[in-house]
Amino acid sequence: SEGDHFNSPTLMSKRKVFDDTGRAHDAAVIAPPPSKKRKLLSERQEGRPWTVSVALPGSIIQNAQTQELRTYLAGQIGRCLAIFNIDEVIVFDEPAGGTDKGLGQKDQSKTFNPCHFLARLLQYQECPQYLRKSFFPVHRDLKLAGLLNPLDAPHHMRVDEWNEFREGVVLPKHQRKAGGCYVDAGLYQHVYLEKKIPQGTRVTIRFESAKKTGKHYTGSVVSPQTPREEKGIYWGYTTRLAKNLSSVFSECPYEEGYDIKIGTSERGEDISDLQEFPEFKHLLIVFGGVKGLEESVASDNNIDNEDPSVLFDHYLNVCPNQGSRTIRTEEAMLMALSCINPLIR
């Protein structure tokens, strides 16, 4: 099956590696323990209780002409999210979403949905490399995923790197036993958790030490928010789909909702006039598509007012006196987050 290379004990025992003399050994025998502690640039002295979310329309993908360009555009957005420590990305639909046909001559009979395409590639890019085969089966949207630049985020750990936290996937190994489960966390050996978790579940593990207990490492499962809340370590972003702009607000995953909502437009106020933010728990920054947020509002039947500024606490122009007639969404993201980031740190 697709995940056999993760869970087959025979494959692990027969896997051979070669030492400096050219002699073959079992991988489990000479595999070195992870001793190189990764230096996390985003690690803070204290935890970070607040979050930053970004919303953008999936229709921007249709502005690229080929699948290569669409894939690379999604990669640019994913890199921007990771660079500025974005915790949640929402891809919302517009009327044009889903009406375009598939890419290439072979796909003309299939419907291409730009929102699904963008969300899938963002999820793929955020997932650590050693887990992708477990969560992403072969799909035409991922045909050119090799063009995506790696995020190299703190949770994308290499096999010889060590940190208190690590991402993993629960294996089918010994699932019939009464308690506990085994997890593939991208190390030479599996990790044993005392808690019973369904196979195929992605988990965040906290290790007590880098030393093994017997043949395996041991740890405990924690919330994916724990590295950020307790240590201030950026731990990737979650991806959410919204059917329209109003659903970005109404389907907020946080009970308190978004404390501060920011919209971006060339018709907004100069961002340099924004001096500081009040204290907040959840910040939301919304970007428009090719025709701006005005088009997103006009196409949403749940919004009566045609003026987008009434939806936001701040409606900002991130590039006053722009030299080009238009600013692309991926360009606006870099400019806006560069200006806002110092104000919220």
C-alpha positions as CSV (number, residue, x, y, z in Angstrom):
1,S,0.0,0.0,0.0
2,E,0.9,3.7,-0.2
3,G,2.3,3.8,3.3
4,D,4.0,0.5,3.5
5,H,7.5,2.0,3.6
6,F,6.5,3.6,6.9
7,N,5.0,0.7,8.7
8,S,6.7,-2.5,7.5
9,P,9.2,-3.8,10.2
10,T,10.8,-6.1,7.6
11,L,11.7,-3.2,5.4
12,M,13.3,-1.4,8.4
13,S,15.3,-4.4,9.4
14,K,16.5,-5.1,5.8
15,R,17.4,-1.5,4.9
16,K,21.1,-1.3,4.5
17,V,23.4,1.7,4.8
18,F,27.2,1.9,4.1
19,D,29.9,3.1,6.4
20,D,33.1,4.9,5.5
21,T,34.8,1.5,4.6
22,G,32.0,0.5,2.2
23,R,30.6,-2.2,4.5
24,A,26.8,-2.6,4.6
25,H,25.0,-2.5,8.0
26,D,21.4,-2.5,9.2
27,A,20.2,1.1,9.3
28,A,19.0,0.6,12.9
29,V,22.4,-0.5,14.0
30,I,24.5,2.5,12.9
31,A,21.9,5.2,12.6
32,P,23.2,8.2,14.7
33,P,20.9,9.8,17.2
34,P,19.7,13.3,16.2
35,S,22.3,15.5,17.9
36,K,22.2,18.8,15.9
37,K,19.7,21.1,17.6
38,R,18.1,23.3,15.1
39,K,18.5,27.0,15.6
40,L,15.0,28.4,15.3
41,L,15.1,32.1,14.2
42,S,11.4,32.4,15.2
43,E,12.0,31.0,18.7
44,R,11.2,33.5,21.5
45,Q,11.9,33.8,25.1
46,E,8.1,33.7,25.8
47,G,5.1,32.2,24.1
48,R,3.0,33.9,21.5
49,P,-0.7,33.8,22.4
50,W,-2.0,35.8,19.5
51,T,-2.5,34.7,15.8
52,V,-2.4,36.3,12.4
53,S,-4.7,35.2,9.6
54,V,-4.6,36.0,5.9
55,A,-7.6,35.7,3.5
56,L,-7.3,35.9,-0.3
57,P,-9.4,34.8,-3.3
58,G,-8.6,31.7,-5.2
59,S,-9.4,33.5,-8.4
60,I,-5.9,35.0,-8.5
61,I,-4.7,31.6,-9.8
62,Q,-6.7,32.1,-13.0
63,N,-4.5,35.1,-13.7
64,A,-1.7,32.7,-14.5
65,Q,-1.7,31.2,-18.0
66,T,-0.1,27.8,-17.5
67,Q,0.0,25.2,-14.8
68,E,3.7,25.9,-14.3
69,L,2.9,29.6,-13.5
70,R,-0.1,28.7,-11.3
71,T,2.0,26.3,-9.3
72,Y,4.8,28.8,-8.9
73,L,2.3,31.5,-7.9
74,A,0.9,29.2,-5.1
75,G,4.5,28.6,-4.0
76,Q,5.2,32.4,-3.8
77,I,2.1,32.8,-1.5
78,G,3.1,29.9,0.7
79,R,6.6,31.3,1.1
80,C,5.2,34.7,2.0
81,L,2.9,33.1,4.7
82,A,5.8,31.3,6.3
83,I,8.2,34.3,6.2
84,F,5.8,36.5,8.1
85,N,4.6,33.8,10.6
86,I,1.0,33.6,9.4
87,D,-1.0,31.1,11.4
88,E,-4.1,30.7,9.2
89,V,-4.8,31.2,5.5
90,I,-8.3,31.4,4.1
91,V,-9.0,30.9,0.4
92,F,-12.4,32.3,-0.5
93,D,-14.4,31.9,-3.7
94,E,-15.7,34.4,-6.1
95,P,-18.3,33.9,-8.9
96,A,-15.5,33.1,-11.4
97,G,-14.2,30.3,-9.2
98,G,-14.8,26.8,-10.6
99,T,-16.0,28.0,-14.1
100,D,-12.7,27.7,-15.8
101,K,-11.8,24.4,-17.6
102,G,-9.0,22.1,-16.7
103,L,-5.4,22.8,-17.7
104,G,-4.1,21.5,-21.0
105,Q,-5.8,19.6,-23.8
106,K,-6.2,16.4,-21.8
107,D,-8.1,18.1,-19.0
108,Q,-10.6,20.1,-21.1
109,S,-13.5,17.8,-20.0
110,K,-12.7,18.3,-16.3
111,T,-13.7,21.3,-14.2
112,F,-10.8,23.3,-12.7
113,N,-11.5,25.0,-9.4
114,P,-8.8,27.6,-8.6
115,C,-9.7,27.7,-4.9
116,H,-9.2,24.0,-4.5
117,F,-6.0,24.2,-6.5
118,L,-4.5,26.9,-4.4
119,A,-5.6,25.4,-1.1
120,R,-4.2,22.0,-2.0
121,L,-0.8,23.4,-2.9
122,L,-0.6,25.5,0.2
123,Q,-1.4,22.5,2.3
124,Y,1.2,20.4,0.5
125,Q,3.8,23.1,0.9
126,E,3.1,23.4,4.7
127,C,3.3,19.7,5.3
128,P,6.8,18.4,6.3
129,Q,8.4,16.6,3.4
130,Y,8.6,13.2,5.2
131,L,4.8,13.2,5.8
132,R,3.6,14.2,2.3
133,K,3.4,10.7,1.0
134,S,1.0,9.8,3.8
135,F,-1.4,12.7,3.3
136,F,-1.2,13.6,-0.4
137,P,-2.1,10.9,-3.0
138,V,-1.3,11.4,-6.6
139,H,-3.4,14.3,-8.0
140,R,-3.2,16.4,-11.1
141,D,-3.0,19.6,-9.1
142,L,0.3,18.3,-7.7
143,K,1.7,17.3,-11.0
144,L,4.3,20.1,-10.9
145,A,4.7,20.3,-7.1
146,G,8.5,20.0,-7.7
147,L,8.5,23.7,-8.7
148,L,7.5,24.7,-5.2
149,N,10.2,26.3,-3.2
150,P,10.5,24.7,0.2
151,L,9.2,26.7,3.2
152,D,12.1,25.5,5.5
153,A,9.8,26.4,8.4
154,P,10.8,25.3,12.0
155,H,8.6,22.2,11.9
156,H,10.2,21.0,8.7
157,M,12.9,19.1,10.6
158,R,15.7,17.1,9.0
159,V,16.5,13.6,10.2
160,D,19.6,14.7,12.1
161,E,18.0,17.8,13.7
162,W,16.5,17.8,17.1
163,N,14.0,20.0,18.8
164,E,11.5,19.6,21.7
165,F,8.6,19.3,19.2
166,R,8.2,17.4,15.9
167,E,5.4,16.5,13.5
168,G,4.5,12.9,12.8
169,V,1.9,10.5,11.4
170,V,0.4,7.6,13.4
171,L,1.3,4.2,11.8
172,P,-0.8,1.1,11.5
173,K,1.9,-0.7,13.4
174,H,0.6,-2.5,16.5
175,Q,-2.8,-0.8,16.3
176,R,-4.5,-3.9,17.7
177,K,-2.8,-3.5,21.0
178,A,-4.8,-2.2,23.9
179,G,-2.9,1.1,24.4
180,G,-0.3,3.2,22.7
181,C,0.7,3.8,19.1
182,Y,3.8,4.3,16.9
183,V,4.5,7.4,15.0
184,D,6.7,8.2,12.0
185,A,8.3,11.5,12.9
186,G,11.0,11.6,10.2
187,L,13.7,10.0,12.4
188,Y,15.7,6.9,11.9
189,Q,13.4,5.1,14.4
190,H,9.7,5.4,15.2
191,V,8.3,7.2,18.2
192,Y,6.1,5.5,20.8
193,L,3.2,7.3,22.3
194,E,1.3,5.9,25.3
195,K,-2.0,7.4,24.0
196,K,-4.1,5.4,21.5
197,I,-4.6,7.5,18.3
198,P,-6.3,6.4,15.0
199,Q,-3.8,5.5,12.3
200,G,-3.1,8.1,9.6
201,T,-3.6,11.0,12.1
202,R,-1.1,13.9,11.9
203,V,0.2,14.7,15.4
204,T,2.5,17.1,17.1
205,I,4.9,15.3,19.5
206,R,6.8,16.7,22.5
207,F,9.9,14.8,23.4
208,E,11.3,14.5,26.9
209,S,14.9,13.8,25.6
210,A,16.8,12.9,22.5
211,K,17.7,9.5,24.0
212,K,15.8,6.4,23.0
213,T,13.9,4.1,25.3
214,G,14.8,0.7,24.0
215,K,14.5,0.7,20.2
216,H,12.2,3.7,20.0
217,Y,11.9,7.3,21.0
218,T,9.1,8.2,23.4
219,G,7.1,11.4,23.7
220,S,3.6,12.8,24.3
221,V,1.1,14.3,21.9
222,V,0.3,18.0,22.2
223,S,-1.8,20.6,20.4
224,P,-0.3,22.0,17.2
225,Q,-0.6,25.4,18.9
226,T,1.6,24.4,21.8
227,P,5.0,25.3,20.2
228,R,3.7,28.8,19.4
229,E,1.8,29.4,22.7
230,E,4.5,28.1,25.0
231,K,7.8,28.7,23.2
232,G,6.9,31.3,20.6
233,I,8.0,28.9,17.8
234,Y,6.3,29.3,14.4
235,W,4.6,26.0,13.6
236,G,3.2,26.5,10.2
237,Y,-0.3,27.6,9.0
238,T,-3.7,26.0,8.7
239,T,-5.6,26.2,5.4
240,R,-9.4,26.9,5.3
241,L,-11.8,27.2,2.3
242,A,-14.6,29.7,2.3
243,K,-17.4,29.9,-0.2
244,N,-17.5,33.7,-0.2
245,L,-16.1,36.7,1.5
246,S,-18.7,36.8,4.3
247,S,-17.9,33.2,5.2
248,V,-14.3,34.3,6.0
249,F,-15.8,36.1,9.0
250,S,-18.8,33.9,9.9
251,E,-16.8,30.6,9.8
252,C,-14.0,31.9,12.0
253,P,-12.5,28.9,13.9
254,Y,-11.9,31.1,17.0
255,E,-14.7,31.4,19.5
256,E,-14.0,35.1,20.1
257,G,-13.8,35.9,16.3
258,Y,-11.2,38.2,14.8
259,D,-10.4,41.2,17.1
260,I,-9.0,43.3,14.3
261,K,-9.9,43.1,10.6
262,I,-7.8,44.8,8.0
263,G,-8.7,45.2,4.3
264,T,-6.3,46.3,1.6
265,S,-7.2,48.4,-1.4
266,E,-5.7,51.3,-3.5
267,R,-8.8,53.2,-2.3
268,G,-7.9,52.8,1.3
269,E,-6.1,55.1,3.8
270,D,-2.3,55.4,3.6
271,I,-0.7,52.6,5.6
272,S,1.9,55.0,6.9
273,D,-0.8,56.7,8.9
274,L,-1.3,53.5,11.0
275,Q,1.0,54.0,14.0
276,E,0.2,51.0,16.2
277,F,-2.3,48.2,17.0
278,P,-4.3,47.8,20.2
279,E,-3.8,44.5,21.9
280,F,-5.5,41.6,20.1
281,K,-5.9,37.9,20.1
282,H,-6.7,37.2,16.4
283,L,-5.8,39.5,13.6
284,L,-7.2,39.1,10.1
285,I,-5.8,40.7,6.9
286,V,-7.9,40.4,3.7
287,F,-6.6,40.8,0.2
288,G,-8.6,41.2,-3.0
289,G,-8.2,39.6,-6.4
290,V,-7.6,41.0,-9.8
291,K,-10.5,43.5,-9.5
292,G,-10.0,44.2,-5.8
293,L,-12.2,43.7,-2.7
294,E,-14.9,45.7,-4.4
295,E,-15.5,42.8,-6.8
296,S,-15.5,40.3,-3.9
297,V,-18.2,42.4,-2.0
298,A,-20.3,42.9,-5.1
299,S,-20.5,39.2,-5.8
300,D,-21.4,38.2,-2.2
301,N,-25.2,38.1,-1.7
302,N,-24.8,38.1,2.0
303,I,-23.3,41.6,2.0
304,D,-25.7,44.5,1.4
305,N,-23.3,47.4,1.5
306,E,-21.2,47.8,-1.6
307,D,-18.5,49.7,0.3
308,P,-15.9,47.1,1.4
309,S,-14.4,49.5,4.0
310,V,-17.4,49.0,6.4
311,L,-16.4,45.4,6.9
312,F,-13.0,46.3,8.3
313,D,-11.5,48.1,11.3
314,H,-8.8,49.4,9.0
315,Y,-9.0,49.8,5.2
316,L,-5.4,50.4,4.0
317,N,-3.5,51.3,0.9
318,V,-0.2,49.5,1.1
319,C,1.4,51.3,-1.8
320,P,0.4,55.0,-2.2
321,N,1.4,56.6,-5.5
322,Q,1.9,53.3,-7.2
323,G,3.6,53.5,-10.6
324,S,1.8,50.5,-12.1
325,R,-1.9,50.5,-12.9
326,T,-2.4,47.3,-10.8
327,I,-0.7,45.6,-7.9
328,R,-0.9,41.8,-8.0
329,T,-2.1,40.0,-4.9
330,E,1.2,38.3,-4.2
331,E,2.9,41.6,-4.4
332,A,0.4,43.3,-2.1
333,M,0.9,40.5,0.5
334,L,4.6,41.2,0.7
335,M,4.2,44.9,1.0
336,A,1.3,44.9,3.5
337,L,2.9,42.3,5.7
338,S,6.2,44.1,5.6
339,C,4.5,47.2,6.9
340,I,2.2,45.6,9.4
341,N,4.7,43.0,10.9
342,P,6.7,45.6,12.9
343,L,3.5,47.0,14.4
344,I,2.3,43.7,15.9
345,R,5.7,42.3,17.1
